[in-house]
C-alpha cells in the first residue's frame, strides 16, 4: 500500500466521521490517511504539530488514559496541562470548570478531546456543552485533537456520536481526529486506524499531506492492508453498512441496559448513596465513586477488578453476574463507608 494506506478506506472513514454530505468533505477540506490503529494516528498528528507548526503545549482532561501524554511526549510535546473535567462529588461532568480552563489556555495550544464514550469517566458533554467548547476553541485559536475509539457505542447511532466533530468542522475550526476501528469493527489484531484532518481551505491539503508523508515513511513505511480493506468493504456496501449500524446499536443498547440493571440492583439493596450517575454516564466506562481502599476490598474479597480510581467497564457486566456485582459493591460500602455520601436526588 501507499504510505497513506488504502485509498477507498481513507474515503470511507472520512464519510463515517463527518457524514457524506458535510461541507468540509464536499469542498475537499477534509482527508484521512490510514494508520496503525489510533495510536499511530495520535503520534503522526502530534509529530506534525510539533515539527511543522511548532506546537509543544497540550491540554488534556484530568482523567484520561495515561498513554495520551506518553505519545505526545515522544512526539516532542514538552508542556502538559490539565483542564478540569470530572466532579468527584457529583460524579458528572464539571462543564463550567472545564470551560474556565479552556478560556485560560494559551492561544494556539492543542486541546485533546474525546469524541464520545469518555475514557475513563463515562461523562460526555451535551450538544450545548460542545457548542460552548467550540466557541471558546474558535475564539482562542486553539487546535482540537479528537480521539475516536467508540463511535456508535454511546447513542447507538454512528452519526449522533460524531456530532461534536461535525459541529466543529461546520464552524470552520481546523481539527485533527485519531480514529481506531478496533472496537466498533472488532478488529483489534488488525491495527486499523486513521488520522483525519479538517482544514479551512482545500488549498492547504497537498502541503499538509507532503509533511505527513515525511513522518509516515521513516516511522513504518506502509500500513497493513487486510483490516483496512475489511472496513472499506463494509462501509462501502449499503447492506453491510446497515448491518454494521444495527450491530452497533444493539451493543449500545446492551450497555445501557446493563447500567440500568446495576443501578436498580444497588437501589434495591439500599446501597449507601445515590446511583443516578450509573445511568447518567454513557458508553462502556463508569466512574463508580469508589476510592482506592474500597477498590482493593472489591478485588480481595469479591474478586471484582476495577481501576484504583473506581472506574469499571460496563461490558464486563451481564444478566448472570449483575446481582453479584451489586451485592459486592453494597457489602464493600457497608464495611468501608464512603468518605462522602451524595444527597438523594429527586
Secondary structure, 3 states (H helix, E strand, C coil): CCCCCCHHHHHHHHHHHHCCCCHHHHCCCEEEEEEEHHHHHHHHHHHHHHHCCCCCEEEEECCCCHHHHHHHHHHCCCEEEEECCEECCCCEECHHHHHHHHHHCCCCCEEEEECCCCCCCCCCCCHHHHHHHHHHHHHCCCEEEEEECCCCCCCCCHHHHCHHHHHHHHCCCCEEEEEECCCCCCCHHHCEEEEEEECCCHHHHHHHHHHHHHHHHHHCCCCCCHHHHHHHHHHHCHHHHHHHHHHHHHHHHHHHHHHHHHHHHHHHHCCCCCCHHHHHCCCCEEECCCCHHHHHHHHHHHCCCCCCCCEEEHHHCCCCCHHHHHHHHHHHHHHCCCCCCCCCCC
